[in-house]
Amino acid sequence: MNAALELRAEMPNTPLIIKPNAGVPQLNGAKVTYSGTPAAMARAAKLLTEIPGLIFGGCCGSTLQHVAAVAGALS
């Protein structure tokens, strides 16, 4: 959130795209998993709605459940 606020302050008239990972990546053998829950991503998206001109998406580890939770939190 702090990085998004700092970017917005530096570039107030530029669209800002935030695409967080679904938590911290963890290597389990040959598989990468992410620690972030859909609820945690939804809370972050809700907080970031305070920043004007923001586009929120998901990156590594985001699942359909993460996207659904974000959509639910923002509707």
All heavy atoms as TSV, in Angstrom:
chain	resi	resn	atom	element	x	y	z
A	1	MET	N	N	0.824	-1.185	0.000
A	1	MET	CA	C	0.000	0.000	0.000
A	1	MET	C	C	0.870	1.251	0.000
A	1	MET	O	O	0.574	2.196	-0.700
A	1	MET	CB	C	-0.916	-0.044	1.217
A	1	MET	CG	C	-1.726	1.190	1.425
A	1	MET	SD	S	-3.346	1.010	0.761
A	1	MET	CE	C	-4.132	2.429	1.416
A	2	ASN	N	N	1.939	1.257	0.787
A	2	ASN	CA	C	2.815	2.425	0.840
A	2	ASN	C	C	3.422	2.731	-0.519
A	2	ASN	O	O	3.520	3.889	-0.910
A	2	ASN	CB	C	3.921	2.232	1.870
A	2	ASN	CG	C	3.389	2.297	3.289
A	2	ASN	OD1	O	2.305	2.804	3.525
A	2	ASN	ND2	N	4.146	1.774	4.214
A	3	ALA	N	N	3.843	1.701	-1.240
A	3	ALA	CA	C	4.441	1.920	-2.556
A	3	ALA	C	C	3.427	2.531	-3.505
A	3	ALA	O	O	3.752	3.441	-4.275
A	3	ALA	CB	C	4.979	0.612	-3.117
A	4	ALA	N	N	2.187	2.070	-3.454
A	4	ALA	CA	C	1.142	2.622	-4.313
A	4	ALA	C	C	0.873	4.087	-3.969
A	4	ALA	O	O	0.702	4.917	-4.863
A	4	ALA	CB	C	-0.137	1.800	-4.181
A	5	LEU	N	N	0.849	4.416	-2.691
A	5	LEU	CA	C	0.639	5.806	-2.278
A	5	LEU	C	C	1.796	6.691	-2.729
A	5	LEU	O	O	1.578	7.829	-3.176
A	5	LEU	CB	C	0.455	5.890	-0.765
A	5	LEU	CG	C	-0.844	5.314	-0.227
A	5	LEU	CD1	C	-0.792	5.230	1.293
A	5	LEU	CD2	C	-2.031	6.123	-0.693
A	6	GLU	N	N	3.017	6.181	-2.622
A	6	GLU	CA	C	4.182	6.955	-3.055
A	6	GLU	C	C	4.169	7.187	-4.568
A	6	GLU	O	O	4.445	8.290	-5.038
A	6	GLU	CB	C	5.465	6.243	-2.644
A	6	GLU	CG	C	5.714	6.273	-1.153
A	6	GLU	CD	C	6.924	5.453	-0.736
A	6	GLU	OE1	O	7.781	5.140	-1.606
A	6	GLU	OE2	O	7.010	5.120	0.456
A	7	LEU	N	N	3.827	6.144	-5.320
A	7	LEU	CA	C	3.732	6.298	-6.766
A	7	LEU	C	C	2.654	7.303	-7.144
A	7	LEU	O	O	2.846	8.133	-8.032
A	7	LEU	CB	C	3.445	4.942	-7.429
A	7	LEU	CG	C	4.616	3.986	-7.512
A	7	LEU	CD1	C	4.134	2.594	-7.919
A	7	LEU	CD2	C	5.645	4.498	-8.509
A	8	ARG	N	N	1.506	7.231	-6.487
A	8	ARG	CA	C	0.413	8.156	-6.776
A	8	ARG	C	C	0.844	9.595	-6.481
A	8	ARG	O	O	0.547	10.517	-7.243
A	8	ARG	CB	C	-0.837	7.780	-5.959
A	8	ARG	CG	C	-2.003	8.745	-6.086
A	8	ARG	CD	C	-2.428	9.135	-7.502
A	8	ARG	NE	N	-2.935	8.021	-8.234
A	8	ARG	CZ	C	-2.549	7.722	-9.486
A	8	ARG	NH1	N	-1.680	8.433	-10.133
A	8	ARG	NH2	N	-3.046	6.699	-10.109
A	9	ALA	N	N	1.568	9.801	-5.389
A	9	ALA	CA	C	2.025	11.143	-5.036
A	9	ALA	C	C	3.002	11.686	-6.085
A	9	ALA	O	O	2.970	12.872	-6.406
A	9	ALA	CB	C	2.683	11.126	-3.662
A	10	GLU	N	N	3.849	10.817	-6.625
A	10	GLU	CA	C	4.821	11.240	-7.627
A	10	GLU	C	C	4.191	11.475	-8.996
A	10	GLU	O	O	4.681	12.290	-9.773
A	10	GLU	CB	C	5.939	10.199	-7.762
A	10	GLU	CG	C	6.860	10.134	-6.568
A	10	GLU	CD	C	7.686	11.405	-6.403
A	10	GLU	OE1	O	8.140	11.972	-7.420
A	10	GLU	OE2	O	7.865	11.831	-5.254
A	11	MET	N	N	3.133	10.706	-9.297
A	11	MET	CA	C	2.494	10.773	-10.619
A	11	MET	C	C	0.976	10.863	-10.457
A	11	MET	O	O	0.252	9.917	-10.755
A	11	MET	CB	C	2.873	9.538	-11.437
A	11	MET	CG	C	4.358	9.388	-11.657
A	11	MET	SD	S	4.803	7.880	-12.536
A	11	MET	CE	C	4.395	6.630	-11.332
A	12	PRO	N	N	0.469	12.007	-9.983
A	12	PRO	CA	C	-0.956	12.101	-9.647
A	12	PRO	C	C	-1.910	11.973	-10.833
A	12	PRO	O	O	-3.067	11.622	-10.637
A	12	PRO	CB	C	-1.076	13.482	-8.992
A	12	PRO	CG	C	0.103	14.245	-9.479
A	12	PRO	CD	C	1.193	13.240	-9.711
A	13	ASN	N	N	-1.452	12.209	-12.049
A	13	ASN	CA	C	-2.352	12.186	-13.208
A	13	ASN	C	C	-2.137	10.994	-14.125
A	13	ASN	O	O	-2.663	10.963	-15.225
A	13	ASN	CB	C	-2.194	13.487	-13.997
A	13	ASN	CG	C	-2.537	14.690	-13.150
A	13	ASN	OD1	O	-3.538	14.696	-12.450
A	13	ASN	ND2	N	-1.694	15.700	-13.186
A	14	THR	N	N	-1.377	10.027	-13.664
A	14	THR	CA	C	-1.057	8.846	-14.474
A	14	THR	C	C	-1.829	7.641	-13.945
A	14	THR	O	O	-1.854	7.410	-12.741
A	14	THR	CB	C	0.457	8.552	-14.389
A	14	THR	OG1	O	1.159	9.701	-14.833
A	14	THR	CG2	C	0.838	7.355	-15.232
A	15	PRO	N	N	-2.466	6.861	-14.831
A	15	PRO	CA	C	-3.099	5.628	-14.346
A	15	PRO	C	C	-2.057	4.739	-13.655
A	15	PRO	O	O	-0.917	4.646	-14.102
A	15	PRO	CB	C	-3.620	4.960	-15.618
A	15	PRO	CG	C	-3.774	6.087	-16.593
A	15	PRO	CD	C	-2.665	7.047	-16.264
A	16	LEU	N	N	-2.458	4.114	-12.576
A	16	LEU	CA	C	-1.558	3.290	-11.778
A	16	LEU	C	C	-2.102	1.869	-11.740
A	16	LEU	O	O	-3.249	1.652	-11.356
A	16	LEU	CB	C	-1.469	3.873	-10.366
A	16	LEU	CG	C	-0.562	3.203	-9.362
A	16	LEU	CD1	C	0.875	3.193	-9.864
A	16	LEU	CD2	C	-0.646	3.936	-8.030
A	17	ILE	N	N	-1.295	0.922	-12.160
A	17	ILE	CA	C	-1.700	-0.484	-12.183
A	17	ILE	C	C	-0.942	-1.227	-11.092
A	17	ILE	O	O	0.289	-1.206	-11.063
A	17	ILE	CB	C	-1.423	-1.128	-13.555
A	17	ILE	CG1	C	-2.193	-0.389	-14.652
A	17	ILE	CG2	C	-1.779	-2.615	-13.532
A	17	ILE	CD1	C	-1.811	-0.798	-16.050
A	18	ILE	N	N	-1.684	-1.873	-10.200
A	18	ILE	CA	C	-1.105	-2.664	-9.116
A	18	ILE	C	C	-1.490	-4.127	-9.364
A	18	ILE	O	O	-2.673	-4.442	-9.481
A	18	ILE	CB	C	-1.644	-2.205	-7.746
A	18	ILE	CG1	C	-1.324	-0.737	-7.501
A	18	ILE	CG2	C	-1.118	-3.098	-6.629
A	18	ILE	CD1	C	0.135	-0.415	-7.342
A	19	LYS	N	N	-0.503	-5.010	-9.456
A	19	LYS	CA	C	-0.743	-6.435	-9.677
A	19	LYS	C	C	0.059	-7.233	-8.659
A	19	LYS	O	O	1.121	-7.759	-8.963
A	19	LYS	CB	C	-0.360	-6.826	-11.103
A	19	LYS	CG	C	-1.254	-6.239	-12.166
A	19	LYS	CD	C	-0.798	-6.538	-13.571
A	19	LYS	CE	C	-0.410	-7.963	-13.774
A	19	LYS	NZ	N	-0.033	-8.325	-15.125
A	20	PRO	N	N	-0.445	-7.350	-7.444
A	20	PRO	CA	C	0.314	-8.069	-6.421
A	20	PRO	C	C	0.284	-9.579	-6.623
A	20	PRO	O	O	-0.669	-10.133	-7.169
A	20	PRO	CB	C	-0.398	-7.691	-5.126
A	20	PRO	CG	C	-1.806	-7.422	-5.549
A	20	PRO	CD	C	-1.709	-6.824	-6.921
A	21	ASN	N	N	1.342	-10.227	-6.149
A	21	ASN	CA	C	1.336	-11.687	-6.054
A	21	ASN	C	C	0.331	-12.094	-4.989
A	21	ASN	O	O	-0.021	-11.302	-4.114
A	21	ASN	CB	C	2.709	-12.206	-5.626
A	21	ASN	CG	C	3.740	-12.145	-6.720
A	21	ASN	OD1	O	3.434	-11.904	-7.881
A	21	ASN	ND2	N	4.978	-12.357	-6.339
A	22	ALA	N	N	-0.069	-13.328	-5.039
A	22	ALA	CA	C	-0.957	-13.880	-4.008
A	22	ALA	C	C	-0.098	-14.353	-2.837
A	22	ALA	O	O	-0.019	-15.528	-2.524
A	22	ALA	CB	C	-1.800	-15.010	-4.578
A	23	GLY	N	N	0.589	-13.435	-2.216
A	23	GLY	CA	C	1.440	-13.763	-1.081
A	23	GLY	C	C	2.878	-13.982	-1.492
A	23	GLY	O	O	3.289	-13.690	-2.611
A	24	VAL	N	N	3.633	-14.516	-0.560
A	24	VAL	CA	C	5.063	-14.750	-0.757
A	24	VAL	C	C	5.251	-16.132	-1.395
A	24	VAL	O	O	4.686	-17.120	-0.920
A	24	VAL	CB	C	5.802	-14.687	0.600
A	24	VAL	CG1	C	7.279	-14.991	0.439
A	24	VAL	CG2	C	5.588	-13.329	1.251
A	25	PRO	N	N	6.049	-16.207	-2.476
A	25	PRO	CA	C	6.268	-17.518	-3.091
A	25	PRO	C	C	7.113	-18.419	-2.192
A	25	PRO	O	O	8.043	-17.959	-1.535
A	25	PRO	CB	C	7.003	-17.188	-4.392
A	25	PRO	CG	C	7.594	-15.845	-4.182
A	25	PRO	CD	C	6.747	-15.143	-3.182
A	26	GLN	N	N	6.739	-19.687	-2.167
A	26	GLN	CA	C	7.478	-20.685	-1.398
A	26	GLN	C	C	7.733	-21.878	-2.302
A	26	GLN	O	O	6.824	-22.337	-2.997
A	26	GLN	CB	C	6.665	-21.117	-0.178
A	26	GLN	CG	C	6.354	-19.970	0.750
A	26	GLN	CD	C	5.305	-20.315	1.787
A	26	GLN	OE1	O	4.608	-21.314	1.702
A	26	GLN	NE2	N	5.185	-19.458	2.785
A	27	LEU	N	N	8.958	-22.366	-2.295
A	27	LEU	CA	C	9.312	-23.517	-3.111
A	27	LEU	C	C	9.143	-24.781	-2.280
A	27	LEU	O	O	9.762	-24.954	-1.231
A	27	LEU	CB	C	10.761	-23.384	-3.597
A	27	LEU	CG	C	11.231	-24.413	-4.607
A	27	LEU	CD1	C	10.352	-24.411	-5.860
A	27	LEU	CD2	C	12.677	-24.145	-4.983
A	28	ASN	N	N	8.273	-25.666	-2.747
A	28	ASN	CA	C	8.011	-26.955	-2.096
A	28	ASN	C	C	8.353	-28.049	-3.105
A	28	ASN	O	O	7.528	-28.416	-3.923
A	28	ASN	CB	C	6.540	-27.071	-1.670
A	28	ASN	CG	C	6.159	-26.001	-0.667
A	28	ASN	OD1	O	6.872	-25.795	0.300
A	28	ASN	ND2	N	5.057	-25.305	-0.912
A	29	GLY	N	N	9.595	-28.518	-3.045
A	29	GLY	CA	C	10.052	-29.472	-4.059
A	29	GLY	C	C	10.156	-28.737	-5.385
A	29	GLY	O	O	10.825	-27.722	-5.495
A	30	ALA	N	N	9.452	-29.228	-6.386
A	30	ALA	CA	C	9.452	-28.593	-7.697
A	30	ALA	C	C	8.259	-27.654	-7.871
A	30	ALA	O	O	8.093	-27.057	-8.928
A	30	ALA	CB	C	9.421	-29.660	-8.781
A	31	LYS	N	N	7.434	-27.525	-6.849
A	31	LYS	CA	C	6.213	-26.732	-6.950
A	31	LYS	C	C	6.346	-25.422	-6.177
A	31	LYS	O	O	6.851	-25.393	-5.056
A	31	LYS	CB	C	5.027	-27.531	-6.394
A	31	LYS	CG	C	3.707	-26.843	-6.548
A	31	LYS	CD	C	2.565	-27.711	-6.067
A	31	LYS	CE	C	1.253	-26.982	-6.262
A	31	LYS	NZ	N	0.134	-27.749	-5.763
A	32	VAL	N	N	5.885	-24.337	-6.803
A	32	VAL	CA	C	5.852	-23.034	-6.143
A	32	VAL	C	C	4.427	-22.794	-5.655
A	32	VAL	O	O	3.465	-22.942	-6.417
A	32	VAL	CB	C	6.274	-21.896	-7.100
A	32	VAL	CG1	C	6.171	-20.548	-6.417
A	32	VAL	CG2	C	7.686	-22.135	-7.607
A	33	THR	N	N	4.299	-22.472	-4.376
A	33	THR	CA	C	2.997	-22.121	-3.812
A	33	THR	C	C	3.091	-20.704	-3.246
A	33	THR	O	O	4.182	-20.171	-3.042
A	33	THR	CB	C	2.574	-23.106	-2.708
A	33	THR	OG1	O	3.567	-23.090	-1.674
A	33	THR	CG2	C	2.426	-24.520	-3.246
A	34	TYR	N	N	1.944	-20.108	-2.993
A	34	TYR	CA	C	1.878	-18.738	-2.490
A	34	TYR	C	C	1.067	-18.712	-1.208
A	34	TYR	O	O	0.054	-19.387	-1.088
A	34	TYR	CB	C	1.271	-17.813	-3.553
A	34	TYR	CG	C	2.187	-17.657	-4.741
A	34	TYR	CD1	C	2.222	-18.617	-5.749
A	34	TYR	CD2	C	3.049	-16.588	-4.821
A	34	TYR	CE1	C	3.093	-18.493	-6.813
A	34	TYR	CE2	C	3.924	-16.450	-5.884
A	34	TYR	CZ	C	3.938	-17.405	-6.881
A	34	TYR	OH	O	4.811	-17.278	-7.917
A	35	SER	N	N	1.523	-17.900	-0.270
A	35	SER	CA	C	0.950	-17.902	1.074
A	35	SER	C	C	-0.304	-17.046	1.217
A	35	SER	O	O	-1.006	-17.143	2.213
A	35	SER	CB	C	2.001	-17.404	2.077
A	35	SER	OG	O	2.403	-16.083	1.737
A	36	GLY	N	N	-0.580	-16.184	0.251
A	36	GLY	CA	C	-1.696	-15.244	0.383
A	36	GLY	C	C	-3.048	-15.888	0.125
A	36	GLY	O	O	-3.226	-16.611	-0.852
A	37	THR	N	N	-3.990	-15.601	0.995
A	37	THR	CA	C	-5.337	-16.138	0.841
A	37	THR	C	C	-6.182	-15.196	-0.018
A	37	THR	O	O	-5.867	-14.006	-0.146
A	37	THR	CB	C	-6.017	-16.279	2.211
A	37	THR	OG1	O	-6.174	-14.966	2.778
A	37	THR	CG2	C	-5.206	-17.170	3.145
A	38	PRO	N	N	-7.260	-15.712	-0.587
A	38	PRO	CA	C	-8.179	-14.833	-1.307
A	38	PRO	C	C	-8.708	-13.698	-0.419
A	38	PRO	O	O	-8.822	-12.554	-0.875
A	38	PRO	CB	C	-9.304	-15.788	-1.736
A	38	PRO	CG	C	-8.609	-17.104	-1.895
A	38	PRO	CD	C	-7.612	-17.132	-0.762
A	39	ALA	N	N	-8.979	-13.991	0.851
A	39	ALA	CA	C	-9.481	-12.953	1.757
A	39	ALA	C	C	-8.451	-11.838	1.960
A	39	ALA	O	O	-8.803	-10.656	2.001
A	39	ALA	CB	C	-9.859	-13.575	3.096
A	40	ALA	N	N	-7.180	-12.211	2.063
A	40	ALA	CA	C	-6.127	-11.205	2.239
A	40	ALA	C	C	-6.024	-10.313	1.002
A	40	ALA	O	O	-5.874	-9.094	1.113
A	40	ALA	CB	C	-4.791	-11.879	2.531
A	41	MET	N	N	-6.111	-10.905	-0.179
A	41	MET	CA	C	-6.041	-10.104	-1.393
A	41	MET	C	C	-7.258	-9.186	-1.506
A	41	MET	O	O	-7.136	-8.031	-1.928
A	41	MET	CB	C	-5.916	-10.979	-2.631
A	41	MET	CG	C	-5.681	-10.166	-3.900
A	41	MET	SD	S	-5.326	-11.164	-5.353
A	41	MET	CE	C	-3.553	-11.290	-5.209
A	42	ALA	N	N	-8.405	-9.683	-1.096
A	42	ALA	CA	C	-9.617	-8.856	-1.126
A	42	ALA	C	C	-9.493	-7.666	-0.176
A	42	ALA	O	O	-9.886	-6.543	-0.523
A	42	ALA	CB	C	-10.833	-9.700	-0.757
A	43	ARG	N	N	-8.927	-7.875	1.003
A	43	ARG	CA	C	-8.719	-6.767	1.946
A	43	ARG	C	C	-7.768	-5.727	1.363
A	43	ARG	O	O	-8.006	-4.522	1.472
A	43	ARG	CB	C	-8.181	-7.279	3.281
A	43	ARG	CG	C	-9.221	-7.953	4.144
A	43	ARG	CD	C	-8.721	-8.215	5.553
A	43	ARG	NE	N	-7.537	-9.066	5.611
A	43	ARG	CZ	C	-7.560	-10.391	5.591
A	43	ARG	NH1	N	-8.703	-11.040	5.527
A	43	ARG	NH2	N	-6.432	-11.084	5.650
A	44	ALA	N	N	-6.713	-6.181	0.715
A	44	ALA	CA	C	-5.754	-5.253	0.103
A	44	ALA	C	C	-6.418	-4.444	-1.005
A	44	ALA	O	O	-6.229	-3.231	-1.089
A	44	ALA	CB	C	-4.560	-6.031	-0.453
A	45	ALA	N	N	-7.200	-5.102	-1.830
A	45	ALA	CA	C	-7.891	-4.401	-2.917
A	45	ALA	C	C	-8.835	-3.347	-2.357
A	45	ALA	O	O	-8.910	-2.231	-2.872
A	45	ALA	CB	C	-8.657	-5.394	-3.789
A	46	LYS	N	N	-9.538	-3.703	-1.298
A	46	LYS	CA	C	-10.485	-2.759	-0.678
A	46	LYS	C	C	-9.745	-1.530	-0.156
A	46	LYS	O	O	-10.193	-0.397	-0.352
A	46	LYS	CB	C	-11.237	-3.470	0.448
A	46	LYS	CG	C	-12.359	-2.689	1.037
A	46	LYS	CD	C	-13.540	-2.677	0.120
A	46	LYS	CE	C	-14.736	-2.086	0.852
A	46	LYS	NZ	N	-15.800	-1.767	-0.063
A	47	LEU	N	N	-8.601	-1.725	0.487
A	47	LEU	CA	C	-7.806	-0.595	0.980
A	47	LEU	C	C	-7.307	0.283	-0.162
A	47	LEU	O	O	-7.279	1.506	-0.053
A	47	LEU	CB	C	-6.608	-1.100	1.793
A	47	LEU	CG	C	-6.906	-1.694	3.160
A	47	LEU	CD1	C	-5.638	-2.312	3.739
A	47	LEU	CD2	C	-7.457	-0.629	4.096
A	48	LEU	N	N	-6.919	-0.350	-1.250
A	48	LEU	CA	C	-6.358	0.393	-2.372
A	48	LEU	C	C	-7.400	1.178	-3.161
A	48	LEU	O	O	-7.042	2.028	-3.974
A	48	LEU	CB	C	-5.586	-0.550	-3.286
A	48	LEU	CG	C	-4.286	-1.083	-2.682
A	48	LEU	CD1	C	-3.750	-2.245	-3.497
A	48	LEU	CD2	C	-3.253	0.019	-2.581
A	49	THR	N	N	-8.690	0.942	-2.924
A	49	THR	CA	C	-9.718	1.718	-3.626
A	49	THR	C	C	-9.686	3.183	-3.218
A	49	THR	O	O	-10.271	4.020	-3.894
A	49	THR	CB	C	-11.141	1.159	-3.376
A	49	THR	OG1	O	-11.437	1.222	-1.986
A	49	THR	CG2	C	-11.280	-0.253	-3.891
A	50	GLU	N	N	-9.001	3.502	-2.145
A	50	GLU	CA	C	-8.862	4.889	-1.705
A	50	GLU	C	C	-7.937	5.687	-2.632
A	50	GLU	O	O	-7.915	6.911	-2.576
A	50	GLU	CB	C	-8.304	4.942	-0.278
A	50	GLU	CG	C	-9.127	4.176	0.740
A	50	GLU	CD	C	-10.532	4.743	0.888
A	50	GLU	OE1	O	-10.685	5.973	0.875
A	50	GLU	OE2	O	-11.476	3.943	1.002
A	51	ILE	N	N	-7.168	5.010	-3.472
A	51	ILE	CA	C	-6.215	5.674	-4.359
A	51	ILE	C	C	-6.895	5.933	-5.699
A	51	ILE	O	O	-7.283	4.993	-6.391
A	51	ILE	CB	C	-4.955	4.809	-4.540
A	51	ILE	CG1	C	-4.288	4.559	-3.185
A	51	ILE	CG2	C	-3.987	5.469	-5.513
A	51	ILE	CD1	C	-3.160	3.565	-3.241
A	52	PRO	N	N	-7.059	7.206	-6.078
A	52	PRO	CA	C	-7.742	7.499	-7.339
A	52	PRO	C	C	-6.934	7.033	-8.554
A	52	PRO	O	O	-5.705	7.051	-8.542
A	52	PRO	CB	C	-7.877	9.026	-7.329
A	52	PRO	CG	C	-6.929	9.522	-6.314
A	52	PRO	CD	C	-6.644	8.396	-5.365
A	53	GLY	N	N	-7.638	6.613	-9.597
A	53	GLY	CA	C	-7.006	6.226	-10.850
A	53	GLY	C	C	-6.256	4.916	-10.798
A	53	GLY	O	O	-5.385	4.671	-11.617
A	54	LEU	N	N	-6.606	4.058	-9.862
A	54	LEU	CA	C	-5.888	2.795	-9.680
A	54	LEU	C	C	-6.590	1.654	-10.408
A	54	LEU	O	O	-7.804	1.528	-10.361
A	54	LEU	CB	C	-5.804	2.449	-8.192
A	54	LEU	CG	C	-5.118	1.126	-7.878
A	54	LEU	CD1	C	-3.613	1.308	-7.908
A	54	LEU	CD2	C	-5.546	0.605	-6.542
A	55	ILE	N	N	-5.796	0.826	-11.074
A	55	ILE	CA	C	-6.284	-0.415	-11.676
A	55	ILE	C	C	-5.649	-1.544	-10.871
A	55	ILE	O	O	-4.433	-1.604	-10.720
A	55	ILE	CB	C	-5.874	-0.513	-13.158
A	55	ILE	CG1	C	-6.475	0.661	-13.939
A	55	ILE	CG2	C	-6.295	-1.863	-13.745
A	55	ILE	CD1	C	-5.892	0.833	-15.323
A	56	PHE	N	N	-6.479	-2.427	-10.322
A	56	PHE	CA	C	-6.001	-3.509	-9.458
A	56	PHE	C	C	-6.153	-4.830	-10.185
A	56	PHE	O	O	-7.203	-5.135	-10.746
A	56	PHE	CB	C	-6.820	-3.542	-8.158
A	56	PHE	CG	C	-6.317	-4.533	-7.147
A	56	PHE	CD1	C	-5.373	-4.168	-6.215
A	56	PHE	CD2	C	-6.792	-5.833	-7.132
A	56	PHE	CE1	C	-4.899	-5.075	-5.274
A	56	PHE	CE2	C	-6.325	-6.753	-6.201
A	56	PHE	CZ	C	-5.387	-6.372	-5.271
A	57	GLY	N	N	-5.102	-5.632	-10.186
A	57	GLY	CA	C	-5.141	-6.957	-10.793
A	57	GLY	C	C	-4.429	-7.947	-9.904
A	57	GLY	O	O	-4.147	-7.662	-8.745
A	58	GLY	N	N	-4.146	-9.100	-10.433
A	58	GLY	CA	C	-3.424	-10.113	-9.680
A	58	GLY	C	C	-2.308	-10.676	-10.528
A	58	GLY	O	O	-2.404	-10.717	-11.748
A	59	CYS	N	N	-1.254	-11.106	-9.877
A	59	CYS	CA	C	-0.113	-11.662	-10.594
A	59	CYS	C	C	0.114	-13.092	-10.105
A	59	CYS	O	O	-0.843	-13.809	-9.839
A	59	CYS	CB	C	1.114	-10.769	-10.392
A	59	CYS	SG	S	2.434	-11.070	-11.585
A	60	CYS	N	N	1.345	-13.449	-9.919
A	60	CYS	CA	C	1.729	-14.817	-9.598
A	60	CYS	C	C	0.964	-15.376	-8.401
A	60	CYS	O	O	0.848	-14.723	-7.371
A	60	CYS	CB	C	3.225	-14.874	-9.318
A	60	CYS	SG	S	4.223	-14.314	-10.699
A	61	GLY	N	N	0.442	-16.562	-8.574
A	61	GLY	CA	C	-0.267	-17.244	-7.507
A	61	GLY	C	C	-1.743	-16.897	-7.410
A	61	GLY	O	O	-2.475	-17.544	-6.664
A	62	SER	N	N	-2.184	-15.884	-8.148
A	62	SER	CA	C	-3.600	-15.516	-8.098
A	62	SER	C	C	-4.437	-16.605	-8.770
A	62	SER	O	O	-4.098	-17.083	-9.847
A	62	SER	CB	C	-3.835	-14.184	-8.807
A	62	SER	OG	O	-3.111	-13.162	-8.169
A	63	THR	N	N	-5.510	-16.965	-8.114
A	63	THR	CA	C	-6.397	-18.003	-8.629
A	63	THR	C	C	-7.782	-17.404	-8.887
A	63	THR	O	O	-8.037	-16.239	-8.569
A	63	THR	CB	C	-6.548	-19.141	-7.610
A	63	THR	OG1	O	-7.206	-18.610	-6.440
A	63	THR	CG2	C	-5.200	-19.737	-7.228
A	64	LEU	N	N	-8.657	-18.206	-9.423
A	64	LEU	CA	C	-10.045	-17.752	-9.602
A	64	LEU	C	C	-10.664	-17.368	-8.268
A	64	LEU	O	O	-11.466	-16.428	-8.195
A	64	LEU	CB	C	-10.876	-18.848	-10.278
A	64	LEU	CG	C	-10.526	-19.151	-11.715
A	64	LEU	CD1	C	-11.351	-20.347	-12.228
A	64	LEU	CD2	C	-10.742	-17.949	-12.598
A	65	GLN	N	N	-10.274	-18.039	-7.200
A	65	GLN	CA	C	-10.796	-17.710	-5.879
A	65	GLN	C	C	-10.318	-16.331	-5.425
A	65	GLN	O	O	-11.065	-15.587	-4.802
A	65	GLN	CB	C	-10.396	-18.788	-4.864
A	65	GLN	CG	C	-11.087	-20.119	-5.070
A	65	GLN	CD	C	-10.458	-20.970	-6.176
A	65	GLN	OE1	O	-9.332	-20.727	-6.629
A	65	GLN	NE2	N	-11.196	-21.967	-6.647
A	66	HIS	N	N	-9.086	-16.000	-5.738
A	66	HIS	CA	C	-8.561	-14.661	-5.406
A	66	HIS	C	C	-9.355	-13.590	-6.158
A	66	HIS	O	O	-9.774	-12.596	-5.576
A	66	HIS	CB	C	-7.080	-14.544	-5.753
A	66	HIS	CG	C	-6.190	-15.325	-4.847
A	66	HIS	ND1	N	-5.881	-16.638	-5.072
A	66	HIS	CD2	C	-5.538	-14.956	-3.723
A	66	HIS	CE1	C	-5.060	-17.061	-4.109
A	66	HIS	NE2	N	-4.833	-16.059	-3.285
A	67	VAL	N	N	-9.553	-13.803	-7.448
A	67	VAL	CA	C	-10.279	-12.842	-8.278
A	67	VAL	C	C	-11.723	-12.699	-7.788
A	67	VAL	O	O	-12.250	-11.585	-7.660
A	67	VAL	CB	C	-10.243	-13.252	-9.771
A	67	VAL	CG1	C	-11.122	-12.344	-10.613
A	67	VAL	CG2	C	-8.811	-13.246	-10.271
A	68	ALA	N	N	-12.365	-13.803	-7.450
A	68	ALA	CA	C	-13.740	-13.758	-6.951
A	68	ALA	C	C	-13.822	-13.016	-5.637
A	68	ALA	O	O	-14.756	-12.228	-5.405
A	68	ALA	CB	C	-14.291	-15.172	-6.802
A	69	ALA	N	N	-12.854	-13.216	-4.760
A	69	ALA	CA	C	-12.859	-12.521	-3.472
A	69	ALA	C	C	-12.683	-11.018	-3.645
A	69	ALA	O	O	-13.346	-10.212	-2.989
A	69	ALA	CB	C	-11.768	-13.085	-2.555
A	70	VAL	N	N	-11.794	-10.622	-4.565
A	70	VAL	CA	C	-11.584	-9.206	-4.851
A	70	VAL	C	C	-12.872	-8.608	-5.430
A	70	VAL	O	O	-13.324	-7.537	-5.004
A	70	VAL	CB	C	-10.396	-8.995	-5.802
A	70	VAL	CG1	C	-10.358	-7.573	-6.343
A	70	VAL	CG2	C	-9.092	-9.344	-5.108
A	71	ALA	N	N	-13.459	-9.300	-6.395
A	71	ALA	CA	C	-14.705	-8.800	-6.993
A	71	ALA	C	C	-15.798	-8.649	-5.947
A	71	ALA	O	O	-16.530	-7.652	-5.938
A	71	ALA	CB	C	-15.161	-9.744	-8.108
A	72	GLY	N	N	-15.913	-9.604	-5.061
A	72	GLY	CA	C	-16.916	-9.525	-3.992
A	72	GLY	C	C	-16.675	-8.365	-3.056
A	72	GLY	O	O	-17.602	-7.667	-2.648
A	73	ALA	N	N	-15.417	-8.114	-2.726
A	73	ALA	CA	C	-15.076	-7.028	-1.810
A	73	ALA	C	C	-15.333	-5.665	-2.432
A	73	ALA	O	O	-15.643	-4.703	-1.733
A	73	ALA	CB	C	-13.611	-7.129	-1.390
A	74	LEU	N	N	-15.202	-5.582	-3.745
A	74	LEU	CA	C	-15.355	-4.284	-4.424
A	74	LEU	C	C	-16.755	-4.022	-4.952
A	74	LEU	O	O	-17.025	-2.926	-5.432
A	74	LEU	CB	C	-14.330	-4.173	-5.558
A	74	LEU	CG	C	-12.879	-4.274	-5.147
A	74	LEU	CD1	C	-11.973	-4.123	-6.357
A	74	LEU	CD2	C	-12.528	-3.243	-4.081
A	75	SER	N	N	-17.630	-5.004	-4.853
A	75	SER	CA	C	-18.988	-4.797	-5.379
A	75	SER	C	C	-19.937	-4.299	-4.311
A	75	SER	O	O	-19.644	-4.229	-3.159
A	75	SER	CB	C	-19.528	-6.075	-5.988
A	75	SER	OG	O	-19.649	-7.083	-5.012
